[in-house]
């Protein structure tokens, strides 16, 4: 490869795509493809600095400068962000900084809105200038257009000099409604927002329902912010304090944010100071990411990842920045490998709670090393946005490297045809579908597919873990009318299966043993297995920690008809709280719970067997590989945590033990380098018994 020529070619390509993205708001490649080109150029310039161009795109943020709009210099640094695509890499970055600068180092994670970046300048409490990000040093003056955005305060209550960086964005439903009226439609809310900011007439911008979310602030460091409890927060040293200050100053703060730190006491302090901020240790960051991914599809605005920042302002100043990005912040992108294929059909699925989900049936294609033949389409609004028709050629991605999704239509089908529409009736029970928000639901609780899905959820590994009752077996039992409701699992006679194809005595015995063993599953698993909307393992843990540690307490609280006791739990929202009240007020659900109790299932949280045992205190464990007795691996993590040990995501110098399963990967090599104690599964079992 001619390295010098490749550097020039990459520079030319990146500058071209920067212009398309930032100026015309008409990108031709995905963010992931752009990032790959950028990473390749960065790597080549590091290895061959003598051939790096003076005006290389890596020395710029990317520019949205438009010659038709006046240009002004920024008075603060407005840089881009370095990016990572795996949780492990982000946690490794956080751990390295914590190792170097102390366990008190805090990290704030915020949703990365997919909009257009702007910087607002306030002089003596009044907005006097709004600039686009530009090239990081200068931006276009879009003040007149920004003044039309209702969520941008024009005058602050105080007479502060203030600089606020944030994102101009649109709600999805606003975008869908407005875009329908345009002759030349935009491909995304982000592109419409960016295009609107550069309108030459503010009267045109005022017609577009734009919103603003602030995420960075620069102000007089001698001032203090006040949280909802009236506690003062230092703006000089604390990013969380600055977010609180912005909220009190009239800025709408969008989305869910979290604070992470090795120092448990500091996490507790931040949680008490700012209850709306999720707080946890570095080990809990992965769970926060998973929750963010899960929420993403339900949000009314676009996010393409998370931004993780060091909380301490003095440490930020110490770390500084490169010409491209600050060293104290990182973007975690949800984007995943992509491929193109043909849409062959759309199947309609119905979930345990009645939600209808259209699923794309695709020509098989390899994406990120796996063959994909199905992908989610979310709901009818998503299909309408894509203008999706059978036989279209589409681009798909594996979101979070797990769930395939159709992202866009690349080439419409010959003859076009009409956009796919969900049926008016449930394909499984013929009930009329009802619409709630963006989704359609089958309201019939006796719908066979809803019942099957409830059974599959209940018996799954993450819930009651009845391994012998897999999805195929559940379908067979349902069709034979042996198991229709969840309590039937404990009352039907497995010997009735003798003589049926595939059911020999060994399998029937396994079903009996699996069902019997599930009676001893803890209350936390029983509650999660009920399938209440929004109540997974994490929510169950919060309920128990806040005193709702029995089915009786949950039922008694719900009987009052007030969702507030549940909504008051940090991490719960009004929707989840209301779902709990509705579930435990339903007579059919209460009848089922009574039947399950009669079958011997646990209806109250018991003191865990490892509680009081602190034999693993002051140990830090990393778990890697697959296990025979601890599948999923969270079982081993529970054993360690109950005995006072701490679970870490990556191996660092602080790691004391590595629990090694089959195919341990690079973590084993790193543990050997650091001198951590290596423990295999059998040794781990012996260790627990000995303790």
N, C-alpha and C positions, 0 to 999 in steps of 0.2 A: 504493500500500500504506500502510495506517495503521501506521506503525512502532511507535508506543507500544503499540497493541493486539497487534501481532505479538510484541513482547518479552514481554508478559504471558502470551500464549498459549504461547510456547516455554518460559517458566519453569515454567508449570503442567505442561506435558507432561513436561519433564525431571524435575521433582520426583516426578511419578507413576511414571515408569519407573525412577528411582533406587530408589524404595520396592519396586517389583516385583523388581528385580534384587538389591538388597543385603539386603532384609529377608525377602521371601517366597521368594527363589531361584527365581522363576517368571517370567523375562523374556518379554515379548510382542513385542519387536523385536530385531533383530540388533545387535551392537556397532557395525557400520558405520552402521546407520540412526540409532542413538543419537549417534554421533560427528558425523554430519551436522547433527542438530538442535543439538548443543552448539556446533559451529563456526559455524552460522548465528547463534545467540544471541550468541556471543563477538564476532563481526564487527559485529553491530548495536550492541552495547554500546560498542564502540570508537568507532563513528561517531556515536552519539547517547548519550554518557555521562549526559546529564541525565535520561534515562528508564530507566536501569538500576535494578533493584530492590535494596533494601538486602540482602535475603536471596536474591539471585540464585543459581541453581544453579552459575554459573561461579565463585562465591566459596566453593564447598564442594567437597569431594572426591567427594561422594556418600556416603550414610550407610547403614550396616547396623545401626544402633542398634535394639535390641529392648527394649521397656519391661519385659519379663519377666526380663531379665538385668541384673545390677548394672553400673553405668557408672563408669569411671575415666578421668582425663585421661592423655593420652600425655605422656611427658617428652622425646620427640624428634618432629621433623616427620615426619608420615606423609601425604605428598601423593600426588596422582595424577601422571600423566605427560602431557606434550604428545605428539602423535602425528603420524607421517608415514606415507604409503602407498607412496612410491617410493624406490628406492635412491638415485637422483640427489639427491633432497631431503636425505636423511640425510648423504650425502657432502658436499653443499654446506654443511650445518650444521657438520660436522666441519672442513672446510677453513677456514671463517670463523673458528672458534675457534682453529685452529692459526695462521692468519695473524695473529690479534690477540695471541695469548699465546705463540707460539714453536713451532718444529718439534718440541721435546721434549714437547709436550702429548700425552698418551696417552689412548686411548679403549678401554674394555672393553665388549665385546659379549657379552651373555648371553641364553640362551633365555628367552622370556617365557612362563612356565607359566600355563596357564589354570586357576587354582584360586581359593582364598579367602585373602586377605591377612590375616596375623596378626602381632602384635608380641609377642615373648617378653622378659620382664624377669627377669634373674638378679641375685640379691643374695648376695654372698659365695660365688659359685659354685653357688647352688641356685636352681632355677626357683621363683619365688614368684608370678608373675602372667603371664597371657596375655590379650591384648586383641585384639578385632577391629579392623580399620582404622577403623571408625566414620566420623566426619566429618572425620578428620584431626587433630582436637584431643582427642577422647574416643572410647573404644571400649567395647564390652561385654566383661565379664569371662567368658572361656570357659576359664579355667585348668583346671577339673576335666576338661573334655572333651579339651583338648590334652594333658594328662598321660597319656591313654590311647593316644597316638600313639607307636609304638615308636621311630621315628626322631628323636624329640625328646629330647635329653639332659636328664634331670631334675637331675643333679648333674654339674658340670664337674670336671675334674681339678684345676684351679686354683681359688682362692677369689676369682675376679674378679667385679666388678660389670660386667654385660654386658647390652646390649640388642640383640636380633636381630630384624630384619624378614624375613619369608619368606612362602612360599606353602604352604597345605595343599592337597593334591591327591590324586588316585587314579590308579593304573595302569589302563589301559583294560580289561585282562582281569579285574582285580579288580572294576571297575565293572560289566562285563557279567554276571559271575557273581552279584554281590550284588543288582544291580537286578532280575534275573529273579525273585528271591524276594519282591520288594515288591509289595503290592497296588496302591499308587499309585506308579508308576514315575517316575523322574527322567529328564529329557531329555538330561542330560550329566553327566560326572564332576564338573565344577565345581559344578553345582547340588546334587548329592548331598553333596559335601564341605562346602559352605557351610551346607546344611541341618543336617548332622550337628553342626557346631560349635555350633549354637544349640539342641541338644537340652537339655532341662531335667534329664535323668538321664544321668550319665556312663556308666552301665552300658549304655545304648542306644548311645552314641557308640562305646564300646569294641568293639562288634560290627562296626563299619564299618572296612575296611582302609585307613585314611588314612595319608598320608605327609607329611613336611615337608621343604622345601628352603629353606635360608637364603640371602639374597643381599645383605643390608646389615647392618653391625655398628657399634655405638658402644661404645667401651670406654676404659679408661685409656690415653691416647695415649702415655704413656711406655713402654708395654710393647713388646715385639718379637714377631714371628712367626718361625717357622722352617719353611723348605720341606723337601722330601724330601731335598735334598742338604745340609741342615744350615746353609744360608746364612740369616743374619738379614735380616729385612725390616722396614721402618719402618711401624708402624701409624699414626704421626702424619701421614704424607704420602701413603700408598699404599693404594688400594682393593684392588689385587691382593694386597697383604700381608694385608689383613683377610679376604679370601676364604680365603687359606692358613691364617690363624689359626682361622677357623671350622672348617675341615676337620680341623685338628689337635685342636680342642676337642671333636670327636665328632659334628659335624653332617655329614650326608650331602649332598654337593654334586652336584646333578643336572645333567646335560646338558653340552653343548659350549660353551666360551667362547673368545673371541679377544681379543687385544691388538693395537691398531693405532696407528701413529705414523709421522710423516714421517721421523723420525730412525732410519735403518736400524740404527745401532749400538745404539740403545736397544731396538729390537725384538729384536735378537740377544741382548742382555743378559737381557731378560725371558724369552725362550725358554730360555735356559740356566738361569735361576733356577727357572723353573716349567715343566718340559718338557710337562706335560699341557695347557698353555695355547697355543693356536694364536697365532702372532705374525706380523704382516706390516705393510706400509705401507698408507696410506689407499687406494691404488689397488687393493689386494687385498681390500678390504672387500666389494666386489660379489661376488667369488668365494665369500667366506665366507657371504654371504646366500644365494646360489644353492645352496650345499651344505646350508645349514640348511633351505631349502625342500625339497630332495630328500630329506633325512632325515625330514622331518616325518611323512610317511605311515607310515614304518617304526617310529617311536618307540612305546613302550608307554605314553606319557602325552601329554596334549594341550598343544601350544604354539600360541599365536596370533600369534607374532611374535618380535622380539628387543628387548632393552633395551640402549641404548648410553649409557654413562656416562663422564664425564671421570674419569680415574684419580687425578689429583692432588687430595688432600683440601683443601689450602689454596686451590687455584683454585676448587673447589666453593664454599668459604665466601665467596670474593670475588664470584663470580657470583650467589650467593643464589638466591631463589625468588620467584615471584609467589604470590598467594593460592591458586592452583590447582596449580602444578607447579614443580619446581626448574628453573633455567635450565641446569643442567649435565647433564641427562639427557633422553633422547628415546626414545619407543617407536616401533619400526618394526612396523607391523601387516601381517600376511599377507592380511587380509580384502580382498575384492575385490568388484566390482559383482555384484549378484544379480538374479534374475528368477524367475518362476514359469512352469511349463509342465507338460505331460502326459508321463508315461513310457509309450512305445509298446511297448517291448520291451527285452530284454537280450541282447546278443551276447557270446559267450565268446571271448576272444583268448588265444593262446598265444605267449609271447615266445621269444627265441632260446635262453634257458637253461631253458625249460620252464615258467616261471611262468604260471599261469592268471589272467587278469584279466577280470572282468565289466565290460562297457561298456554304459551306458544309451543307448538310442535314443530320442530326444525329439522332440516336436513342435518345429519350428524356432522359436527365440525370440532376440531381440536382447539381448545382455548386454555392457555396456561398449563398445557400438559395433560389435560383431561378431555375426553370426548363429551360434548354437550349436544343433547337432542331436545331438551325442553328448557324453557325460560319463563320467568314470571312477567306478567303484564299489569299487575297491580289491580287496576279497575278500569271502568269504561272511560273515565276522564283521561287516563293515561293513554289509552288506545286512541281516543279522539285527538289528543295532542300530537301523537305520532302520525295520525291519519293512516292508520294501519289497515292493510287489506291482505287477504289470503294470496299467497304467491309473491308478495313483495320480497325483495332482497333487503336484508336487514343487517345492522351491526349489533352484535351482542357482546356483553362483557360479563366477567365473573365478579360481581360486586363483593368486595371484601375477600376475593379469591375463593368464595364459597357459593353464593347464590347467583346463578346466571340470570341476566336481565336483558331484554331488548332495549337498546338505547336510541336507535333512530332508523328511519327508512333510507337506505342507500340508493335503491332503484325501484320505483313503483312497478307493480305487475303489469304485464301487457294488457291493454284494454282497461286498465285501472279498476273498474268495479266500485263497489260501495265500501265504506269503512265498516269494519266488523262491529256488530252490535250484540250485546248480551241478550239472551232470551228473556221474555217477560215472566216465564215460569221456571221453577226449579227443575232441572233435568232429572232429579232423582225422586221427587214426590209430587211434582206438578203444582205445588203451591205458588201463588202469586209472589214474585219477589218484591221486596220493599226497599226503598232507597233511604239511607241515613248518611248524610254528608257525601263523601266521594264514593262510598261503597254501596253495593247491593247486598241484601241479606235474604236468606230463606227463613221465615218466621216460624216454621213448623218444627217444634222440638221433637216430634216423632218422625221426622224425615230420616229415612234409613241411612243416608250418608252422614248426617250429623251424628247419629247414634254410633255408627262405625268409627268415625273420627274421634269421638269422645272415648271410646273403648281403647283405641290405639294409643291415644295420649296417656290414658290412665296407666296402661301396662308398660309404657316405654321405659327405657333404661334410666332416663333422668328423673322419672317419677317413681312408680312402684317397682320397677325393674323386675318384671316377671318375664324372664328371658325366654321361657318356653312358649309364651303367648306372643308371637310375632305378628306382623301385619297380615300375612297370608292365613295364619291360623285363626286370627280374629275374624277375617272375612268368611272363612269356612264355618266357624261356629255360629256366626250371625245368620248365614244362609240356611243353616240347619235348624234355626230357631232355638238353639241351645243357650246362647248368650245374646241378649238384646240390650240389657241395661247393665250398668257397672256392677250392682250387687249380684247379678247373675254369675259373675266370675267366681263368687264364693259359694254359690248354692247349686250350680249344675253338677251333674255326675259325670266325670271324665270317662268312666267305664262305658258310657254310651257310645264312645268313639271306636270301641273295639270292632274290627271288621271294616272300618272305613279306610279307603286308600290312603296310605302314608301315615296311618296311626297304628303303630305297633305298641306292644306293652311298654317298651322302653320310653317312647315319646309320651305315652299317657302318664307314666310314672313321673316323668320330668315335669309335666304340667301340674300334677298334684303337688309335687315338692315345691315348685315355683310359687304356686298360689298360697300354699301353707306358709312358706317363708315370708311372703309379702305381708302377712298379718302382723309381723314384728317390725315392719318398717316404721321409722319415727313419724311423729305427727307432722313434722315439716314436709315430709314427702307426701303424706296423705293429703295435706292441704293443697300442695302444688298440683297433685294429680287430679283434683276436681276440675281443673281446666277453667277457672275463673279468669275472665279477660284481664290481662295485665298482671296477674299474680303468678309469677315464676319463683324460682328458688330465692333470688335476691329479695323480692318483695316479701316472701314468707319470713325470711330471716329478720327483716325490719319489723314485721308485725309481732313476732315473738319477742324481739328485743324491747319492744314498746308495750309489753304486758298482755298482748292478745295471744296468749300461749295455750289456748284451748278452744275447741269448737264451741263450747258453751258460751265463752266470753264473746266470741265473734257474733254468734246468733243473738245474744242478749243486747249487744251494742247496736246491731243492725235493726233490731226490733223497735228501737226508739225512732227510727226513720231519719236520723241526722247523720250526714256523712262527715261532719266536722271532726269527730274523734279519730277517724282514719286519715282525713286530709291533713290533720295537724302533724302527722308523722313526717319527719324530714325525708324527702325522696319520693313522697307520694303526691300525686296531683288530684284535682277534683274529680277527674274522669275515673281514675282507679278507685278512689274512695266511694264514688257513687256505684260503681260496678259491684263492690263488696256488699253494700247495703241492699242492692237489688237482688243479688244472688241469695243472700241469707234471709231475705224476706219471702222468697219464692217457696210456696208450699210443696211443690214437687221436689225441689232441691232438699228441703228439710226432711222430707220422707226418705229420700235416698241416704242422707247422712245417718238417720236413725237405723236404717237397714245395715249400713256399713259398720256402725257401732255394734250392732247385734252380731255381726260376723267376726267381731274381735279386732277390728282395726283401731289404731291408736288415735284417740281423740283429744289428747293433751300432751304437751311437750314434757318429756321426762328429762331428768338430769342426765346429761351424757356420761357414758361410762368413763371417759377420760377426764371429766371435769374434776378438778382438785389435784390431778396428777400433773406436776410441773417438771417431769423428768427430762423434757427436751427444751426447757427454758434456756435462753441465751444461745440457741442454735439457729442457724439460717440454712434452709434447705432449698435446693433446686430439684425439680422432678423432671425427668426426661425419658423418652422411650415409651413403649407399650407394656402393659402388665396383665398377668393372668388373673390375679386375685384383686387387683385394684383398678377396675375398669368401670366407669371413667376414672381418670387419675385424681379427680377431686376427692375420691374416697381416701386416698393416701394423704392428701393435703389436710383433710379433716382430722385424721389420726394425729398428725403432727401438730396442728393448731390447738387441738384439745389438750395436748400435753405441754403447751407453752412455747412450742417452736414457731418460727416465722418462715413463711413461704416467699421465695423470690422468683422472679421470672427469668433472670439471667445470672450467670456465674460471674461474681466479682471477687475481690480480695476479702470481702466480708463473708463469703459463702463458707459454711463449716462442713456441710454434707451435700452430696449429690446422690439422690435416689435414682438408680439406673435400671431401666427396663430394657426390652429388646430394641435394637436400632437406636441407640442413644444420640448419635450425631455429634456435632461439634462441641456440645456442652461438656461431654466427657473429656475431650482433649483440653478444654479450658480449665476444667476442675483439676485435672492432673497437673497442669501448670501452676495453679494457685495453691496446691497442696491440700485441697478439700478431701474429706473422708468419703470414699466411694462405697455405697451400700447397695447391694442388689436386692431383689424382691424377697428372697428367702431370708437373707440377713435382716431385712427390715422387719419381717414377721417375728423372727427370733428376738429382735431388739424390743419390740412392743411387749412380747410375752415376758421377757426378762424384767422390763421396767414395771 
